[in-house]
């Protein structure tokens, strides 16, 4: 009995490391018997052709899908305030927004027009942040505030009459 348990353990360890990828091996029957402990592998556990005994491929695919979903940050809920501050060689645009819940990260002011104003001379900046991948709390507004800033050169500012910071629910316009 101990030898049988050890055999299952060794076959499981070898297959999860990716070393047992031979499809017609004698371990095929051991793999099908050990598939009851599998965590939802979509491929048949009897052959070790590309899938592991413990379903690691499925977890890696889920991680890749989640990474693709968060690679494009969404608009923050509300822009609370925005400031225009002169700096050497240009200006710094600072904005403070409120996220719908805690945990938002990688916030930035993003220009969909590559910092070029539209035909009315308005430079649009979108307040974007990546949503957390896990469930977080919705606590006080102060704990959900996010501050961001962007430097804009004097050359790009000269072409713009005003700057608009856009969020999902509102927007703030700044005059130069």
Secondary structure, DSSP 8 states (H G I E B T S, - for coil): -HHHHHHHHHHHHHHHHT----TT-TTHHHHHHGGGG-S--SS-TTS-SS--TT-HHHHHHHHHHHHHHHSS-EE-SEEEEEEEEEETTEEEEEEEEE-SSTT-EEEEEE-TTTT---TTSEEEEEEEEE--SS------TGGGEEEEEEEEEHHHHHT-SEEEEE-SS-EEEEE-
